[in-house]
Amino acid sequence: MPDAGHRDGAHSITLTNGTATRTREAAPDDLAPVQELHRRCSLRSRTLRYHAGKSGISPAEWRQLSNPERGTTLVTTPAERADHIIAMTNVMRTDQKGVGELAILVEDAWQSRGLGTALAEHAATVARREGHHTLTAAVTASNKPMLHVLERLDATPTNTTGPVLDLHIPL
Ligand SMILES: CC(C)(COP(=O)(O)OP(=O)(O)OC[C@H]1O[C@@H](n2cnc3c(N)ncnc32)[C@H](O)[C@@H]1OP(=O)(O)O)[C@@H](O)C(=O)NCCC(=O)NCCS
């Protein structure tokens, strides 16, 4: 498991290969590096994240994702390259009070190093701090890495039919 901690207001995660990263709240100015993150991701990763073959996110979508009234979006960078976003984590409000929706996108080249697992744990902490009692996630049934990530958070599927599973994570 990677190490995690806090420094400079950002959340530090050290990956399994020893690389240090920082995770902080996203700002409106992050749109360009977030779009670059999407461009560097494979079509498969983007499709698993959005359940559609999106090439990126629009300025209007980013305004919503980076709007604190809509939820919390976190961005992760290597510790030594603060302008290079390698992952985006969303804990967005839903129409149910106390229930947030979790989604994570880790750039392909940074996957399988423990980042997704550590980000999900951090997202659960953030969600608890914001007063949520439950997180939900919509995960493609064949998405083994994300299902492994959520198993560690004791997620339970609420529907097990169809290509996309809805999972509930008690906080
Ligand atoms: C799902 C995702 C967030 C996981 O992030 P990650 O940094 O690769 O995750 P980790 O390195 O922490 O690995 C998580 C688990 O998946 C397993 N895993 C990693 N890569 C794998 C692969 N290619 N095949 C099968 N399992 C894999 C790991 O062994 C780990 O399982 P374990 O805890 O039982 O050992 C990342 O792969 C991603 O962004 N995918 C594309 C977008 C997406 O699917 N988002 C989720 C939709 S909400």
The ligand as a Gaussian input file, in Angstrom:
#p B3LYP/6-31G(d) Opt

LIG

0 1
 C       -9.926000       2.314000     -11.787000
 C       -8.689000       3.185000     -11.497000
 C       -9.146000       4.482000     -10.872000
 C       -7.805000       2.420000     -10.505000
 O       -6.656000       3.206000     -10.291000
 P       -5.217000       2.527000     -10.166000
 O       -4.276000       3.576000      -9.733000
 O       -4.901000       1.775000     -11.377000
 O       -5.527000       1.513000      -8.943000
 P       -4.540000       0.721000      -8.004000
 O       -3.151000       0.720000      -8.544000
 O       -4.768000       1.217000      -6.628000
 O       -5.089000      -0.757000      -8.141000
 C       -6.388000      -1.061000      -7.691000
 C       -6.639000      -2.551000      -7.767000
 O       -6.780000      -2.963000      -9.110000
 C       -5.821000      -3.986000      -9.405000
 N       -5.366000      -3.719000     -10.756000
 C       -4.616000      -2.681000     -11.163000
 N       -4.449000      -2.753000     -12.501000
 C       -5.106000      -3.879000     -12.907000
 C       -5.310000      -4.480000     -14.166000
 N       -4.801000      -3.963000     -15.291000
 N       -6.063000      -5.600000     -14.220000
 C       -6.605000      -6.147000     -13.099000
 N       -6.446000      -5.597000     -11.875000
 C       -5.702000      -4.492000     -11.791000
 C       -4.724000      -3.812000      -8.378000
 O       -4.033000      -5.025000      -8.146000
 C       -5.518000      -3.387000      -7.181000
 O       -6.154000      -4.511000      -6.601000
 P       -5.732000      -5.027000      -5.140000
 O       -6.016000      -3.869000      -4.237000
 O       -6.619000      -6.187000      -4.909000
 O       -4.278000      -5.329000      -5.258000
 C       -7.855000       3.454000     -12.779000
 O       -7.477000       2.224000     -13.323000
 C       -8.599000       4.287000     -13.813000
 O       -8.590000       5.497000     -13.760000
 N       -9.269000       3.615000     -14.782000
 C       -9.972000       4.310000     -15.838000
 C      -11.176000       5.107000     -15.332000
 C      -12.066000       4.286000     -14.431000
 O      -12.259000       3.087000     -14.618000
 N      -12.634000       4.960000     -13.426000
 C      -13.561000       4.354000     -12.516000
 C      -14.960000       4.693000     -12.910000
 S      -15.828000       5.392000     -11.548000

